[in-house]
Amino acid sequence: MGVLVCSVLVLALVGQSHSVRNPLDRFKRFQEAAWSDPNDCSQTRQPFVLSNPSNFSLDLRMPGVIPTVSDSYYCMAVPVPTSREAYIVDFVPHASMDTAHHMLLYGCRTPYSTKGYWDCGTEQGTCEDEAKIMYAWARDAPPTKLPKDVGFKVGGDTRITYFVLQIHYGDVKNFRDHHRDCSGLTLRMTSKPQPYIAGMYLMMSVDTVIPPGNTVTNADIACTYESYPMHPFAFRTHTHRLGKVVSGYRIRNGQWTLIGRQSPQLPQAFYPASNDIEVKYGDTLAARCVFTGEGRTTKTRIGGTSNDEMCNFYIMYYMDNKHSVPYMDCMDHGSSSLFRNIPNEANVPIPVSPDHMMSMMHGSAHKDGEDDSVLQQPKREEEEVLDQGAHLEELDSWPEVELQLGQVSGLALDSDDNLVIFHRGDHRWGVNSFDNSALYQQKSLGPIQQSTILVVDPVKGNVLKASGRNMFYLPHGITTDKDNNYWVTDVALHQVFKLSKDEKEKPLLVLGEAFKPGSDRSHFCQPTDVAVDPETGNIFVSDGYCNSRILKFSPEGKYLSDWGAGWLDRRRRVPFQIPHSLAFLPDKRELLVADRENGRVQCFMADTGEFVKEIKRDEFGGEVFAVSYAPVHGGLVYVVNGESPYGHSAPLRGFVLNYSTNEILDMFAPDTQKFKMPHDIVVTKDGSVFVGDAASDSVIKFVPSERAEHRSVKKGGIEVQEIEETETFVQANLKPIHKPLEQSPKATVQKLPEVPEKEPVPAQQAKTPEEKEKEKGKIANKASAQGLSPGVITTLLLLLPLVLVITIGVFIRWKKSRMYGDGHEVKLEPSGSSGGLLGKLRGKAAGTLNLGNFFASHKGYTRQGFDRLSTEGSDLEKDDEDATDSENEEYSAPPPPVSASR
């Protein structure tokens, strides 16, 4: 009887250990395979693994193909892994532009084939019925994640029962080493109904011809929108080598509102939409691709090969679940009269550096033996900003020496990143400073006798240089040009000055007439700030407290143009209310204007004055005093707000925003004091920020400090949808494994378990008994908190007879020891079933019970006895969804057959 009980016990424990170990092993193997090299087809991707029943993933990979002809299009089909409705919430590409030119995902009901892969670039296409584009990748674009509560609906009654993956292999020379390709993507999916359904709107030119040698050729597309309201949240552009810029717009009541604009030579990812808009029935959607025919000797037409061209503008949108339309397209020519009014920005190429262009160029080969690392693409700036995790905190030890300052009105940086402070000395702007005509009333005080311009060491805070005595009455804004000359404004004098960096007292240039306000081309009225274009030397002046305009002058001071505020809706034109601060964007050639009393920042094309976009956040409150810009991470905008007299005030803070998305990345304020009137802001090359406070007569320095809670969960500027998972991995381990779903080769369904964050324990690292006991205790506590699985209950029931037998044996030994005394050795010979069992359980020392030795004789166990079972899975690390460096390029594929535009 005892032998039978022991055998059952051993089998139960061995079976239990396998039920724990297998999901872990499979999950860890999947983790390793999920981010593997797309050219590595050696790894086996595991099938379905039990976890949260609502969330799963589908892995679509080419089955180790070797294209033999350039510009091959290969397709493979994978069934949607459920007959019920499901939702795609995340696309993770596994491909490299060194191998794949582009990749497309279609959804349909009847693919051309359901076995293996096929050549879908000839007569065979992707699907026999209508194929709906769901995702596109090229040029090492990063993963695309959808906003919260948004998903692509598949399965059920959607007519999407198959996914078709199409990959365009451009240059067959990439396969001269005969490697096999397993490029593809992973779809993160959920069965939880999503309130909003995502869709794709494709705008495509089908018959554009680019003449050889032509500097500029435009491809224009426009259609009237005739469906339920949709909300664009991301866009993607695609051309081949000749494309310079692609732009898309919504037109309503003659007003063009930008959806997105990008160079197709940059990673062709889905970027966040430039403006949060709604497209309604009757609106017009328009797009323009700008090409150049320079360097070509023959006409270039739209086509599917690398030597042809394409003009695609994708809009990823969401609609209400009740009225959703998964796919729409537009291939109509726009009328020339319509496109006469397109904003000029659509005609301005986005500069791409030659080095970047060469590294991104399709089919760029390298010599044998050359270091492949030089061909790796740099991490996208949009991703870097999201990973920076830096929060700005006050450096209270700065400055190390006290600065003698008056009202700090302006800040700037010279070419060495030294801080330049513009302050008012012993003059103060009060209620009696001006009359109702903006005439200065305190001229009798004379100019400020102190040095109003201080060049300060940004590290220690000591004064390096001082100038500006006996020149100004009420200083306001300051900036520097590429030669380190100072450009300043004085609101009392109503003038703009250019001053030499060499401390010469006589200005190099003066604009405006002293003490005479005006609104014509040669007068200002309390001008607030200056910005200088580093390329052209043109000067921009914000004018100001009395006027509501921006003026543009040549480097010599000749008037060029002026403009007022831009507007998103022609019916709600809001003029500037004190354009208070300017910032020039050298990488985008735009001008930012802090519109103080309207609590917003407006962006304009520097060359034309065309309105681009508006940045307005509730967190700003009613006023935005100053704006600055850093051309890093895709563009960071820095602003400080102010107290509003109209009751819309928010806490006084500084803000860091993503230029592309208008998302607030950080908010900061001093710890040792409070902002009273933060009046200007600048950011240095190392990320330090200086804020000048006009009320406290001080400059406050902030520096980045790593704080994990400030890390973003976005990629490519698009918000990640966090998938809720309620079961822990321990629970998943203790549950039986269900039979894997049937699926075609290379398609892997993977459940997404929620794994507690913990430090990994090296598998080979030896643990002390104390550590093991603590670890066993922790896991036992977790298991007890989560409830016991049927396997554990069965094991406990099987243990009861054994414990009873052991207890009887111990009792007998204790009785005999009492009978014979401690100095006698007792041997329990196998005289029966109980004796036989106890004989097996005792160790080398007669009369001792050693469970460790008993289990050590069984495969899979060691002398640690139950330690391995107790610590199973303790070295498992949570799957990091953002741990991929995959950066992807754009795609261009033969368009699906279309009957009519919508």
URHU-V832064 format. One record per residue. SS is DSSP state (H for helix, E for strand, C for the rest). PSI is psi in whole degrees, 0 to 359 (999 if undefined). Layout:
# URHU-V832064
ss={SS | SS}
psi={PSI | PSI}
This chain:
# URHU-V832064
ss={C | H | H | H | H | H | H | H | H | H | H | H | H | H | H | H | H | H | H | H | H | H | H | H | H | H | H | H | H | H | H | H | H | H | C | C | C | C | C | C | C | C | C | C | C | C | C | C | C | C | C | C | C | C | E | E | E | E | E | E | E | C | C | C | E | C | C | C | C | C | C | E | E | E | E | E | E | E | E | C | C | C | C | C | C | E | E | E | E | E | E | E | E | E | C | C | C | C | C | C | C | E | E | E | E | E | E | E | C | C | E | C | C | C | C | C | E | E | E | C | C | C | C | C | C | C | E | C | C | C | C | E | E | E | E | E | E | E | E | E | C | C | C | E | E | C | C | C | C | E | E | E | E | E | C | C | C | C | C | C | C | E | E | E | E | E | E | E | E | C | C | H | H | H | H | C | C | C | C | C | E | C | C | E | E | E | E | E | E | E | C | C | C | C | C | E | E | E | E | E | E | E | E | E | E | C | C | C | E | E | C | C | C | C | C | C | E | E | E | E | E | E | E | E | C | C | C | C | C | E | E | E | E | E | E | E | E | E | C | C | C | C | E | E | E | E | E | E | E | E | E | E | C | C | E | E | E | E | E | E | E | E | C | C | C | C | C | C | C | C | E | E | C | C | C | C | C | C | E | C | C | C | C | E | E | E | E | E | E | E | E | C | C | C | C | C | C | C | C | E | E | E | C | C | C | C | C | C | E | C | E | E | E | E | E | E | E | E | E | E | H | H | H | C | C | C | E | E | E | E | C | C | E | C | C | H | H | H | H | C | C | C | C | H | H | H | H | C | C | C | C | C | C | H | H | H | H | H | H | H | C | C | C | C | C | C | C | C | C | C | C | H | H | H | H | C | C | C | C | C | H | H | H | H | H | H | H | C | C | E | E | E | E | E | C | C | C | C | C | C | C | C | C | C | C | C | C | E | E | E | E | E | E | C | C | C | C | C | E | E | E | E | E | C | C | C | C | C | C | C | C | C | C | E | C | C | C | C | C | E | C | C | H | H | H | C | C | C | C | C | C | C | E | E | E | E | C | C | C | C | C | C | E | E | E | E | E | C | C | C | C | C | C | C | E | E | E | E | E | E | C | C | C | C | C | E | E | E | E | E | C | C | C | C | E | E | E | E | E | C | C | C | C | C | C | C | C | C | E | E | E | C | C | C | C | C | C | C | C | C | C | C | C | C | C | C | E | E | E | E | E | E | C | C | C | C | C | C | E | E | E | E | E | C | C | C | C | C | E | E | E | E | E | C | C | C | C | C | E | E | E | E | E | C | C | C | C | C | C | C | C | C | C | C | C | C | C | C | E | E | E | E | E | E | E | C | C | C | C | E | E | E | E | E | E | H | H | H | C | E | E | E | E | E | E | C | C | C | C | C | E | E | E | E | E | C | C | H | H | H | C | C | E | E | E | E | E | E | E | E | C | C | C | C | C | E | E | E | E | E | E | E | C | C | C | C | C | C | C | C | C | C | C | E | E | E | E | E | C | C | C | C | C | E | E | E | E | E | C | C | C | C | C | C | C | C | C | E | E | E | E | E | E | C | C | C | C | C | E | E | E | E | E | C | C | C | C | E | E | E | E | E | E | E | E | E | C | H | H | H | C | C | C | E | E | C | C | E | E | C | C | C | C | C | C | C | C | E | H | H | H | H | H | C | C | C | C | C | C | C | C | C | C | C | C | C | E | E | E | E | E | C | C | E | C | C | C | C | C | C | C | C | C | C | C | C | C | C | H | H | H | H | H | H | H | H | H | H | H | H | H | H | H | H | H | H | C | C | C | H | H | H | H | H | H | H | H | H | H | H | H | H | H | H | H | H | H | H | H | H | H | H | H | H | H | H | H | H | H | H | C | C | C | C | C | C | C | C | C | C | C | C | H | H | H | H | H | H | H | H | H | E | C | C | C | C | C | C | E | C | H | H | H | H | H | H | C | C | C | C | C | C | C | C | C | C | H | H | H | H | C | C | C | C | C | C | C | C | C | C | C | C | C | C | C | C | C | E | E | C | C | C | C | C | C | C | C | C | C | C | C | C}
psi={317 | 319 | 319 | 316 | 315 | 317 | 315 | 319 | 314 | 315 | 320 | 317 | 319 | 315 | 320 | 319 | 322 | 324 | 335 | 319 | 323 | 312 | 323 | 312 | 317 | 318 | 318 | 322 | 323 | 319 | 317 | 324 | 332 | 327 | 24 | 166 | 127 | 340 | 355 | 104 | 14 | 337 | 141 | 125 | 129 | 152 | 198 | 133 | 132 | 135 | 216 | 125 | 347 | 337 | 137 | 174 | 156 | 124 | 119 | 118 | 142 | 139 | 56 | 56 | 156 | 94 | 142 | 348 | 137 | 152 | 41 | 143 | 116 | 142 | 153 | 149 | 142 | 131 | 146 | 128 | 11 | 146 | 345 | 173 | 138 | 167 | 129 | 126 | 359 | 136 | 124 | 107 | 149 | 83 | 164 | 140 | 345 | 340 | 309 | 131 | 313 | 168 | 134 | 145 | 124 | 156 | 136 | 182 | 328 | 90 | 161 | 334 | 154 | 8 | 131 | 217 | 163 | 161 | 108 | 21 | 0 | 227 | 321 | 138 | 214 | 311 | 153 | 330 | 192 | 127 | 129 | 124 | 130 | 337 | 150 | 144 | 145 | 168 | 45 | 43 | 150 | 174 | 153 | 125 | 139 | 158 | 165 | 140 | 18 | 136 | 154 | 123 | 129 | 170 | 188 | 230 | 22 | 353 | 15 | 97 | 352 | 145 | 137 | 117 | 124 | 129 | 130 | 116 | 111 | 293 | 117 | 344 | 337 | 347 | 23 | 342 | 3 | 29 | 157 | 147 | 132 | 35 | 156 | 206 | 163 | 133 | 120 | 127 | 161 | 150 | 357 | 127 | 137 | 137 | 330 | 140 | 131 | 153 | 175 | 130 | 117 | 123 | 123 | 135 | 134 | 349 | 23 | 139 | 127 | 108 | 146 | 137 | 348 | 132 | 318 | 130 | 128 | 140 | 114 | 138 | 138 | 140 | 151 | 132 | 128 | 55 | 187 | 160 | 138 | 156 | 100 | 132 | 350 | 157 | 161 | 139 | 152 | 124 | 183 | 219 | 335 | 349 | 136 | 319 | 143 | 131 | 146 | 144 | 157 | 134 | 124 | 124 | 38 | 354 | 124 | 121 | 125 | 129 | 316 | 152 | 130 | 156 | 127 | 356 | 353 | 171 | 124 | 68 | 174 | 112 | 153 | 141 | 144 | 331 | 145 | 99 | 168 | 137 | 122 | 168 | 130 | 344 | 162 | 134 | 130 | 148 | 150 | 134 | 131 | 122 | 162 | 139 | 9 | 135 | 350 | 147 | 352 | 166 | 144 | 129 | 168 | 131 | 182 | 358 | 168 | 335 | 348 | 185 | 165 | 151 | 96 | 135 | 115 | 136 | 117 | 124 | 171 | 152 | 162 | 141 | 324 | 332 | 25 | 144 | 120 | 336 | 133 | 158 | 165 | 124 | 21 | 148 | 140 | 148 | 148 | 328 | 325 | 315 | 359 | 336 | 7 | 138 | 145 | 335 | 331 | 344 | 358 | 114 | 145 | 121 | 138 | 127 | 148 | 321 | 317 | 321 | 317 | 320 | 331 | 346 | 133 | 136 | 13 | 117 | 162 | 158 | 151 | 139 | 352 | 147 | 118 | 341 | 333 | 343 | 353 | 140 | 142 | 154 | 136 | 142 | 325 | 330 | 323 | 319 | 331 | 340 | 358 | 324 | 21 | 132 | 138 | 129 | 149 | 136 | 92 | 349 | 0 | 138 | 157 | 337 | 147 | 134 | 133 | 99 | 151 | 208 | 120 | 112 | 331 | 150 | 151 | 174 | 140 | 184 | 342 | 10 | 20 | 146 | 133 | 120 | 132 | 116 | 172 | 11 | 233 | 6 | 144 | 144 | 113 | 186 | 340 | 9 | 329 | 154 | 188 | 345 | 12 | 22 | 134 | 132 | 2 | 37 | 333 | 339 | 341 | 173 | 163 | 127 | 339 | 164 | 119 | 346 | 117 | 128 | 121 | 141 | 121 | 344 | 312 | 332 | 6 | 150 | 125 | 329 | 147 | 142 | 182 | 31 | 145 | 39 | 325 | 156 | 312 | 85 | 151 | 278 | 156 | 144 | 173 | 155 | 185 | 342 | 10 | 19 | 152 | 137 | 121 | 160 | 150 | 116 | 337 | 319 | 343 | 41 | 162 | 133 | 144 | 121 | 145 | 145 | 345 | 16 | 25 | 136 | 331 | 128 | 148 | 333 | 141 | 130 | 137 | 169 | 133 | 129 | 13 | 101 | 153 | 173 | 16 | 191 | 344 | 6 | 152 | 167 | 98 | 63 | 143 | 323 | 167 | 144 | 147 | 131 | 116 | 340 | 310 | 341 | 2 | 151 | 136 | 131 | 129 | 122 | 99 | 231 | 330 | 316 | 161 | 73 | 165 | 129 | 145 | 131 | 156 | 169 | 335 | 358 | 12 | 133 | 134 | 312 | 173 | 160 | 163 | 199 | 150 | 170 | 149 | 332 | 120 | 333 | 348 | 68 | 121 | 110 | 165 | 141 | 88 | 81 | 105 | 335 | 148 | 151 | 132 | 136 | 97 | 328 | 338 | 351 | 50 | 164 | 127 | 137 | 122 | 106 | 94 | 300 | 344 | 356 | 44 | 165 | 128 | 147 | 137 | 151 | 125 | 328 | 327 | 343 | 8 | 136 | 133 | 304 | 173 | 139 | 112 | 124 | 145 | 329 | 340 | 335 | 215 | 349 | 143 | 114 | 319 | 156 | 146 | 170 | 143 | 122 | 53 | 159 | 34 | 358 | 115 | 133 | 130 | 131 | 157 | 142 | 180 | 171 | 134 | 137 | 359 | 13 | 16 | 27 | 149 | 165 | 140 | 120 | 168 | 154 | 145 | 126 | 149 | 123 | 318 | 320 | 349 | 13 | 137 | 118 | 334 | 150 | 141 | 155 | 156 | 152 | 326 | 350 | 181 | 147 | 136 | 311 | 78 | 118 | 334 | 159 | 140 | 156 | 134 | 174 | 333 | 6 | 359 | 147 | 136 | 135 | 125 | 127 | 117 | 339 | 327 | 3 | 49 | 163 | 130 | 133 | 137 | 142 | 151 | 140 | 135 | 123 | 120 | 329 | 351 | 5 | 140 | 161 | 37 | 160 | 137 | 18 | 1 | 133 | 139 | 139 | 115 | 124 | 123 | 134 | 124 | 343 | 141 | 165 | 331 | 318 | 318 | 323 | 326 | 1 | 152 | 152 | 127 | 161 | 132 | 150 | 146 | 135 | 164 | 160 | 147 | 3 | 120 | 126 | 125 | 119 | 151 | 97 | 150 | 115 | 128 | 139 | 127 | 163 | 132 | 143 | 120 | 137 | 327 | 354 | 127 | 143 | 143 | 157 | 323 | 318 | 320 | 318 | 317 | 317 | 319 | 322 | 317 | 313 | 322 | 321 | 318 | 317 | 319 | 327 | 333 | 356 | 157 | 137 | 164 | 325 | 319 | 317 | 317 | 317 | 316 | 320 | 322 | 332 | 335 | 312 | 320 | 316 | 321 | 316 | 316 | 318 | 318 | 318 | 316 | 319 | 318 | 316 | 319 | 320 | 316 | 323 | 325 | 325 | 317 | 346 | 167 | 341 | 3 | 135 | 136 | 127 | 127 | 98 | 151 | 88 | 1 | 185 | 320 | 317 | 321 | 318 | 315 | 329 | 323 | 328 | 335 | 155 | 203 | 324 | 124 | 138 | 357 | 147 | 119 | 93 | 331 | 317 | 326 | 312 | 340 | 338 | 356 | 144 | 133 | 359 | 157 | 185 | 347 | 357 | 245 | 1 | 317 | 319 | 320 | 325 | 11 | 127 | 3 | 343 | 15 | 132 | 145 | 141 | 122 | 108 | 340 | 12 | 19 | 141 | 14 | 125 | 127 | 159 | 183 | 170 | 160 | 121 | 161 | 132 | 145 | 156 | 135 | 133 | 322 | 154 | 148 | 999}
